[in-house]
Amino acid sequence: MDTRLVAVAFVLVAFLGLLSIQYLFGFYQDRVKGIAKLGRSTVARWDFGLKDLGGFSYRLLIVFSVLGMFFEMMMIRWVSSEIRIFAYFKNFVLVACFFGFGLGCYFSKRRVNLIALFMPLLLLCVLIQLPWGPLRTLIAILPALLGSSAEVHIWGVPSMPTSWPTMVSALLIALPIFALLVFCFIPFGQLVGWLLENATTGIRAYTVNVLTGLAGIMLFTALCFVDTPPVVWLLVLSALLLTGLWKVPRLRWTTVALSAACIALLSIPTSHHSATYWSPYQKLSVRPIYDSGEIISYEVSTNDTWYQHIVDLSPDFLKRHPNLLNGERIEWDAYNLPYRFAASPKSVLVLGAGTGNDVAAALRNGAQQVTAVEIDPLILQLGRKLHFEKPYDSSRVSVVVDDARSYIQNSHDRFDLIVFSLLDSHTTSSNFSNIRIDNYVYTVEAMRSAKKLLGPDGLFVVKFQVDNAWIGGRLQGLLTTVFEQKPLQIESSSQYGTPGRFFLVGSQQKLDAALNDVSVSEYVRDNKNFEVSRASLTTDDWPYFYQHEPGIPLSVILISVLIVLMAFWFVARTGTGSLQLHWHFFFLGAGFLLLEVQIISKIALLFGTTWVVNSIVISALLLLIVAANATVSRVPTISHWIAYAGIMITGAIGYFVPIQHLFFPNPWFKGLAAVCILCLPVYFAGIVFARSFAEVHFDSAALGSNLLGAVVGGVLESISFWTGLRALLLISVLLYVISALTLKNRKLSSSRVGSSQLAADS
C-alpha cells in the first residue's frame, strides 16, 4: 500500500472527523447556529418532543430503555471488533456510551433530532465498512501508532520506544471516533431522561427502565449466540426505533431511509476472498489457501488480525504435497512436537482446541482419549466443517465448550499430557472490563490448578508465540514457580502450520528419556537459543499477561486524561450555563461503575470469561438494583446512612475474603457465595441512588451527572494495571464516602436555606 495514499486517508479522516465533531457540538451548543446552513425550517422537520409521541407512556419507556441498552451492547461489540484500537482499550467504548447518555440526560428538555441521531452512526459505518484500501490500512495500523511500547505487548505490533509524533497522530483519529460514539448516544439519553422525568411514579418508572434494559441485554446476547452479523443488529435497532416513533409519519419514513443507508453501508463486502462469521466472541474471517488448484489450508482471522491456520498433516496429504514442509521432518512440526516427549499418551487435554489442529495431532500420535476445550462454539463448528482430518468426529474426542480457566478450575480428571495450545485471544476482551478472555489462564493460580490435573508421570506443555524476551521470561517464571522446575524451551518454526515456542515441564523421567534420543537432543540443541528477560509474575489479582510490569501505560494515561477533559469541557460549554454537575450523583456514578467492573472481573475468574457469564452477572446486578428500588418504594424514608453502612460492611467483606475461598465444587453454592460476598454492595448502592433520585424528583440532570461520573469511573478502572483488581473495590468505597460527604453538605445547605427563608417569612 502506497504510504502517500495512507497519509491522504489520515488527513481526510482527521479533518472530516474534527469537522463533524465541531458541527455536532455546535448543534447541541446552539441548535440553530450549529446548522445555520440547512435553515431552521429544514431542521425542524426532523425535530420531535415527548408531546409529538403522545406524551409519557410505559410503552415508550419500555421501547426506548430496551433500545438504549441494546444499542450500547451493539456498539461495544461492533466497534471493538471493527476498529482494532478499541479492542485493546475496550472499556473506552463503554465510557463513550455513558458519556453520551449522560449528556443526553442534560438535554432532555430539548427536542430530539433524527439527523443528530443518525449522522454519527452513518459516519462510523463509513469508517468501518468503506472498501477503500488506504482507509482500511489506516484503521488497521492505529494500534501500532498509539500502542507501540516496550512495556505492553499488542498482537502484530512490534515493540518500540514510545514515539510522541505517532501517538499524537493516532489520537487525531482515535479521539474523533470516540466523540462520534458519544454523539450516537446523546439522543437516547434525551429520550430516556424525558420519560423518567415526566413519569407520575418515578421509582416505578426507574424500575421499568432497569428491567427493560435487562431485556435489551438478553436480546442482544441471544442474537450473538445465533451468530448474527451487525446488519441484523442494525435491523433490530431500526425496528425498535420505528416502534417508538411510529406515530409521527415524517419521523417514521426518515428513520426507514436513514436506517436503510446504514444497512447498505454495512452490507458492502470488504473482501471477496474470505467468508466472514460473527461468533459470540469475535468476528472471524476464513480464507482458503490454494496450491495447484487444491485447497491446502484455511487462514482464520479474528477482528481482521491473523489468528490460526487449518492444516492437513495426514500422511496421504503430505505425500501429495512434499514441498509444503520445505525439507522439514514432519515429526518436528509444531503440532506433532509434544509427542516426541510423550509418545502415545493415554489421555490428553488440549486447552484452546480451536479448529482442531492439536486434536488431530493427538489422534495421529496415538492418544487414546482427547479432551478438547474451546471457548468459542463457532470456531468448533468451523473445525468440524472445514478441518481436513475431521478430528472432532472421532469417538476418542470429547469436546467441552468452556473457558480454559473455568475448566481447569472445576475439572477432577487426570491427564498424561496437557497442552496449552496458543491460548492468545489476540484482540478478544471481556465486553465490560479491561480483562482479556485469556488473562486468567496465565497466572500463578491457574498454573497450580492445571498442575493438579496432571497425572503422576504426566507432561505439561505450553505453546505460545513469543514475540519479545519478557513474555518468554514471564512464562518461564510462572512454570518454574509452580512446578519448581525450570522448563525446557524449544522454538518451532513450522513452514506449514503455526510456529511457536514450547515450554515443557512435568515428568523429568519422560524428558530425560526423550533427550536420550539423538535426533531429539540435536533438535533441542539447534532450537533453544533465544533471549529471555525477567517480568513480574501474573496473579489472579494482577492478571495482565501482556504488560511487562505493574503500571499504567502512557497511552492509557493520555487517552484517559483527554476523555475526562473532554467530558468536563462539553458540560461547561454546551447549553446556556444551566448544565451544573450534581456532585453527589457524580460520585455515585463513578463509584458504581468501578464497583461493577471489579465484580465482573472477579466473577469471570470464578465462572469463566464467557458471554454467558457476563450477561448473567450484568443481569444479576440489575436485579439487585430492582430489589433496591423495591425497598425504597416500600420504605420511602429509609436512611441513606443505613445504606452507606451496608456498602462499607459488604465492601470490606469482599475485600478481605480471598477470591480463592469461593471456588466451591457446587456451581449453585459458588454462585450464591459470589452474590452474597461480591455483589451485595450493589444492592445498598442502589438504595442510596434510588433514595437520592427520588429526593430530586427524578431530575434528568441528576441522572446525567451520575452517568458522567460513570465516565470517570470507567477511566479509573485503568488504575488496576498498576494496583491490581482488589484495589478497585477500595477506590469504589472511597468514592461512595465522598458521595456521602457531598450529600451531607447538600442537606446542610438546604437546611440553612430553609432556616433563612423561615426567618425572612417571620
N, C-alpha and C positions, 0 to 999 in steps of 0.2 A: 504494500500500500504506500502510495506517494505521501511522504510526510507533509508536503505542502498542502495537499488536499485535507489531511487531518487537521492542520493548522487553520485552514479555512473553516472547517466544521467547528473547530473550537471557538473561533471568533464569532461565527453565526449563532451558535448555541448560547454563548455567554451574552452576546448583545441582545438577542431575542428574549432570552430568559430574564435579563435585568429589565428590559423594556416592558415585558409582560408584568413583572412584579410591580414596576412603577405604575403601570396602568391599573392593575387590580387594587394596589394600595390607594391610589388616587380615588378609585371608585368608592372604597369604604370610608376614606377620609372626607370626601365631599362628592357624593354620588353624581351630581350634575357636572361638576367641574372635571371629574375624572373621565367622563365620557362626552365631553362637550362636542366633539366632532360628530358623534352619532346623533345628537339632538335629544332634547328632553322628551319629546313625544314618542320618538322611536324606542327609547329605553323603557318608557312607561308601559309599553305593550307586554314586556316580559316581567314586569313587577307583579308581585302578589303579596297579600297580607292574610292574616287569620280570618278576617271577615269575608274575603273572597272565597275561602274554602268552607264557609258555612259556620265559622266560629268554633269554639272549643268542642271537641268530642273525644271520647275514649278511642273511637275508631281511628281518628287521625293520630292520636298519641301512640297507639299500638303500631300503626304503619310506619311512622317516622322513627320510632325507637328501634324497631326491627331493622329499618333501613340504615340508620346511623351505625349500629353495631356491625351489621353485615358489611357495610362499606369499609369500616375500619379494618375488619379481618381481611377483606379482599385486598386492600391497599398494602397492608403489611406483607401478605403472601406474594402478591403480584410484583410490587416494586422491588422487594428484596430479591426476587428471583431474576428479574429482567435487568435491573441496574445493579451490577455486581458489588459496587462500593457499599450499598446498603445491606448486603448480605453480611459484611464484616462489621458494620456499625448499625446492626438491625434495630436496636431499641430507639434509634433516632427517627425511624418511620413511626413508631408508636408515639414518640414525643410530638411529632408533627401532627398526628391525629388529635391528641389532647390540646395542642396549641390552637389549631384551627377551630375545634369545637368550643374551646373556651372563649376565643374572640367572638365566635358566633353568638354565644350567650350574651355577651355585652351588646351586640347589635340586635337583640331580639325584638326591640321596639321599632326597628326599621323594617321596611318592606324587603322581601327577598327578591332576587332577580335571577332568572334562569341562565342568563349569559354568564353571570358571575359564578354559577354552579358548574356549568359545562366547559367554560373556556380553559381553566387549568387542567381539567381532565382530558380535553382534546389535545392540549399541548403535551401532556405526559404520554398519550397514545402515540403521538408523532415521534417523540424522543425514543420510545421503546420499540416501535414497530417499523418506522420508515426504513425501507431496504436500501439505504444509501451507504455504501461501503465505508467512506471516511467517518460518517456519524457512528456506525457500528463499532469501528475501531476506537474512536474517541471514548465511547461509553465503556468499552472493554478495558481500556488502559487506565481508567480513573483510579483503581486501587493502587496501581504502580506509582501514579503521580502523588497520591495522598498518603498511601500506607507503607511505602517502602522505608524500611527501618531495620537496622541490625538487631533490634530488640524484639521485634514482632514478626512472626512468620506468616505470610499470606501466600496461599497456594498459587503457584505460577508467577509470583512476583519476586525478582531477585533481591536479596538483602543488600542494602547500601546505606551509607550515611544519609541523614535527613537533608533534603535539599529544599530550601525555602522557596526558590522560584517555582519548582514543580508543585510544591504544596499549595502555594498561592494560586497557581494555575488551576489545580484541581478544585479549590474552594470556589473559584469563579464559575464552575459548573455545578458543583455539589450543592452550594447554598441556594441558588435559584431553583434547583429541583426540589430541595427541602421546602422552600417558600411556596412552590406550586402545590405541594402536598398540603401545606397549611391552608391555602386558599380553597382547596377542594372541600374542606370540612366546615368552613365558616357558615355556609347556608344551612347545613344540618344542625349546627349549634343554634342558629336563629330559630329554626323550626321547633326543635325540642324545648328551647328556652321559652319561646312563646307559649307553648302548650302547658308547660309546668307552671308558669307564672299566672296563667288565666284559668287554671283548674279551680273548681269550687272547693275541693278537698285536696290540699297539697300533698299530704302524706300518702293518700291513696294513689294519686297520680304518679308520685315518685316511685311507689312500689310497682305500679303497672309499667313504668319506664324501665325499671331494673329487670322485671320478669320477661318483658318482651325483648329487651336487649339480650337476655339469655337465649331466647328463641332465635335471634339473629345469629348468635354464635353456633347454635345447633344446626341451623340451616346451612351455614357456610361449611361447617365441619362435615356434614352429610354430603354436600356437593364434592368436597375434596376426596372423600373416601370412595366415590364412584368415578374418580379420575377425570373430572370435568376440566376443560381449559378455561382461560379468562373470558373468552367470548360468552360462555354460558353464564359465568358470574355476572357479566355486564348485562346480559339479557334479564336475569333475575332482578338485578338492581333497577333496571329500567321499568320492569313490571311493577315493582314496589313503589317507585316514584310515580308512575302513572296512576296507581291505585289512590295515592294521596292527592293528586292534582286533577283527577278525572272530571270534577265538577266545573272546571274552568276550561272551556274549549281551546282558547288561544294557548294556554299552557300545555294542554293535552297534546296538541299536534306539534308544538315546538319541541316538547320532550321526545316525541317519536322521531322527529327529524334529527335532533342532536344526538340521541342515543344511536340512531342508525349510522351517523357519521363516525362515532367512536367504535361501533361494532365493525364497520367497514375497515377502519384502520387496523383493528386487531386481527382482522381476517387476512391481511396481506401476508403471504408466505415469506419468511425471512431466508429460507434455504430450500432449494429444490432437490438436494441430495440426501436429506435426512428426514426422518419422521419424528415428530415431537409429541411427547406424552407428559401429562401432569399427574404425578403421583401425590399421595397425601403429604409428602415432604418436600418435593422439589420438581423442577422442570427437567425432564430427561429428553435428550435427543439421541437417536440411534441412526448411524450411517454405515451402510455396508461397504466393505473394502474388497475390491476385486483383484484377481490375478488371472490373466488369460481368460477373461470372461466368467470365471468362477468366483463366487463369494468365499473368501478365505477367512474373514473375521468381520466383526461388527465393532465400531467405535461408539462408545456410550459417553455422552457428555451430560453434566449436571449444571444447570443455570449457565449454559454456554461455556463451561470450563471442562476440559478433558477429565474423565472420571475413570474409565476402565475399558478394556477390550474383551470381547467374547472370542475365544480362540479354540481351535481344534488341535489337540495334541495326541490324537489317536494314531497308532502306528500306521494304519492304512492311509490316512490323510498325509502324514509326513513322508511316506514313501512316494506319493504322487507329487509332493512339493518339497523336495530336499533343499531347494535354495532358500527357503524361509528361515532356516536356522543359521544360515551363513557360516557353516562349518562347525557350529557349536554342538556338543553332545546333549541329547535330549534329557538325560538324567540330571543335568545341571540347569535345566530351565527353572525359573523362579517357582513354578507350581510344583515341580517334582522334587526340588531340592530338600525339603524337610524329610523326605522318605529315604534319603541316603543316610540319615541318622536314626530313623525309626522305621525300619522295614516291616511291611505287612502288619500294621498295628491292629489290635482287635477293635478298639473304639477310638474315634476321632471326633473332636469338637472343633468346628470351623465357625469362628465369630466374624461376622461381616462376609457372609457367603456370597452376596452379590448375585451375579448371573450364573454362577456355578463352576467357575474355573477350578477353584480349590477343591470343591466337592468331586469334580471329575477326576482330579489328580489323586485324591484319596482312594477312589474306586479303582483307578488304573493300577495303583500301587498296593493293592491287596487288602485295603481296610475292610473289616467285617461289618462294622456299623459306623455310620457317619451321622452326626447331629449337626445340621446346618442352621445357624441363627442369622436372621436378616431382618432389619427393622422396616424396610420398605416393601410392601406387598407387590407393588408394580414391578420392581426390579426382579422379584422372584418370578412373576408372570412372564416377563421378557426372557428370563433364563429358561423357563420351561418351553417357551415358544421358539426361541432362536438358538439356544446352545446346541452345537453340532453333536455332542456326545450324549445329550439327554440325561444328565446326571440326576435330575430331580425325579425322573421316572423310575429310578432304581428302588427295589424293595429294601435295599440296605441303607437308604437315606431317610432320616426323619427331619422334617422341616419345621422350624419354630419361628414364627413372626413375632419378634420381640426386640427390645433394646438390648444390646450386648451386656451392659452393666446389670440390667434387671435380671437377665438370665443367669449370669454367674453368681449373682447375689442370692437367688432363690432356688437354684438347682441343687440337687443332692446326688447327682450322678458322678461317676468317676471315669476318667478318660486316660488312655495310654498316650495320646498326643493331643495337645491343644494348640490351635493355630489362630493367632490374631492376624487376620488377613487384610492388610492395608486399610485398617479402620481409621480412615481420614475422611470426614464428611465434606471436606473442601470448602463449601460455602453454606452448608445447611446448619442453621441455628434453631434454637427454640424460638417460637414466634412471640414470646412475651418477656424475654430477658436476654442478657449477653451470653448465656450458656450455649455452646455448640453441642449438637447431639452426641458428639464423641468425647467431650471433655471429661466426663466421669469414667470413661474407660481407662484412661491413662493417669491414674492416681495411685498412691501407695496402697490405699484401702482396696481399690479394685484389683490390684495385682495380688493382694493377700487373699481376696475372695476366689480369684482364679486358681491360685495355688492349691486351695482346699479341694478343687475338683480334679487335681492331677493324681493319677494312680501312683503306687509306691515306686514303680520303676518308669514313671512317665516322663515325657519330654514336653517342654513349653517353648513355643516358637512365636516370636513377634516379628511380623513382616511389615516394614514401613519404608516409604520413600523418603529418605533422609536428605534434605537439601542444604542443611548447614550443620556445623560442628556441634552446636549446643543442643539441637534436637537429639542427635545421636548420644550426646553426653547425658541428657535427661533420661532417655530410655535405659541406658546402661546403669545410671544411678538408681532408678526405680527397681530394676531387676536385681541388682546387687544388694540393695537394702532388704528386699522381700525374701529372696532366695539364699541370701548370704553366700553368694557365688557369682563371680564375675562372668557375664555372659560371653559365649563365643560369638563373634561378629563376622559375618561374611557378606560381601557385596555380590549381588547377582545382576548381570547386565544382559537380560534376555533380548534377543533380536526379534523374536516372535512371541509376544506376551507382554507381561508387565514387569519391569525391573524393580529392584528394591534391596534394602538391607535386611539381613536376618540376624536376630538376637536369639540365641539358643541357650536355655538353662534347664535344669532338672536333673535327670539321671546322669551322674558323672560316668557311670559304667557304660551307658549307651554311647555317650560322647567319646569316651576313650576307645571303645570298640570300633566306632566308625573311623576315628582318626588313625587307627592301626592299618586301615586300608590305604595303600599307597596313592591311589587316584584321589581319594577324599583328602588326604593330608596335602597333596600337591595343589588341589583346587583351593583349599583353605589358605595355604601359604601365598598363593597368587592373587587372592581376592580379599585380603584383610588389611590392606594398607590405606587407612583413611584417618582424617583428623577428628578427634573427639575433644570437646571442651566442656567444662562444668556448667551446670544450670541448676537452679533451685528445683527441688522435687515438688511435683504437683500433689496436692491432697484434696480431699473432698471439700475442704473449706476454701482452698485456693486452687481450682481445677483448670487454670488457664494454660493448657499444654503448649499453646503456640506463642506464648510470651516468655522471654528469656528469664526475667526476674520480676518480682513484685514491683509495681509502679504503674502510673497512668501514662500510656503512650502520648507523645506530644501531639499527634494528630487528633486524638480523642479530646485532649485538653482544649486545643484550638477550636475545634468544632463546637464543643460544649459551651465555651465562653461566648462564641459568636451567636449561638442559638439563644442563650439567656439574654444577651444584649438585644437581640432582635425582638424577643418577646416583650421586654420592657419598653423598647422603643415604639413598637406597634401600639401598645396600650397607652403610652404617653402621647403619641402623635395623632392617633386616629380618633375622630369624633370632635366633640366641642368642649372637651375638658371634663365631661361627666364620667369618664371611664376611670374611676378610682378603685384601687385594689382593696378588697376586704381582707385584711391580713390574717384574720382568724381562719377564714376559709382557704386562703392561700396556703398556710402551713398545714392545714388538714389535708389538702390535696397532695402536697409534697410528701408528707408522712405516709399517706395511704399508698401512693404508688411504690415507694420504697418497701413498704410492708408487703405489698402484693408480689413484687418481683422476687424478693428473697424467699417468700413462701413457695412460689412456683419453682424456683431453683432447688429448694430442699426437697420438695415432693417429687421432682423429676429424679432426684437421687434415689428415693425410696421405690418409685414405681416405673422409672424409665422416662427418657426424654422423648416421648411419643406425642403425636397429635391427640390421641385419645386421652392421655393423662393430662395434657394441657387444657383440653376442653372441659374435662371433669373438674379440674382444680378451679378454673375460672367460674364454672357453674356453681361449685360449692361456695366460693367466695360471694357470688351474687346472692345465693340463697341465704347466706349469713346476713347480708345487708337487708334482705327482705325480712328476716327474723328481727333485725334491729328496728326496722320501720314498724313492724307489728307491735314491738314492745313500746315504742313511743306513742303509737296510736292508742294502746290500752292504758298506758300510764303517761299522759302528756306532760306531767310535771316532774318526771324522773330527773334526778340531779345529774348535771354534767359531770360533777366530781366523782360520782359513783362509777360512771363510765370511764373516766380518765384513770381511776384507780384500777379498774379492770384491765385497761391497756397496759399499765405498768406491771401488774402482777403476772398476767399471761405472757407479756413480753419477756419478763425475767425468767419465767419457766422455759420459754422457747429458747432463750439464750444459753441457759446453764445446762439444759438436758442435752447431752450429745446426740447427734442425729443417728449414730450407730446403734443407740439403745432402742430405736424404733423399728429395727429390721426384724419384725416378728414373722414367724413362718406363715401364720394365717393372714391372708390378704385383707380380710374384713377387719380383723383386730388391728392390723397395721394401719388401715385407713382410718379407723376410729381414733387411734392414738395420734395420727397425723392431724386430724381435725381438731382434737382437744388441745394438743400441745403447740401446733404450728399455726392453725387457722383462727383460733378463738379470739385473738386480738382484733380481727376484722369485725366481729360482732360488736364489740364495745366501741370501736372506731365508728361503726355505722350508727350507733346510738348518739354519739357526740354530733355527727354530721346531721342526722335527721332532726334532732332537737334544735340545733343551731339554725338549720334551714327553715324550720317552722317558725322560729322566733323572728326571722327577717321576712316572713310571709312569702317564702319561696321566690325571692328576688332572683331573677336570671343573672344579674351582675354578680351576686354571691356565688352562683354556680360557675360563672365564668372565672372568677378568682380562684375557685377550687381547682378548676381544670388547668389554669395557668400555673398554679402551684405544682400540679402533677408534671408539668413540663420540667420544672426544676428538679422534682423527684426523679424523673427519668434520667436526667443528666447526671444526678448524684449517684445513680447506680454504678457508673464507671469507677467510683471510688473502690469498688470491690476488686478491681485489677491490682490495687495496692494493698488493701487491708484484708481481703478475703470476704466471704459472704456473711459470716456471722456478724461482722461489724455493721452491716446494713441495718440489722434489727436495732442496734443501739442508736444509730443515726435517726432511724424512723421514730423511735421512742422520744429522742431529743426534740425532733420536730413537733411531736404531739405536746411535749412540755411547753414549747414556745407558743403553740396554738392556744394552750390553756392560759398562758400569761396574757396573750392578746385578748382572749375572751374576758378575762378578769378586768383588764383595762377598759374594754368596751363597756362592760357593765358599770364600772365606777364612773366612767364619763357620762353614761346615760343617767345614772343616779344623780350626779351633780347637776346635769341639765334639768332633770325633773325637779330637783330641790330649788334651783334658781327660778324655774317657771312658777313653782308654787309660791315662792316668796314674792315674786313680782305680782302674781294674782292677788296675794293678800294685801 
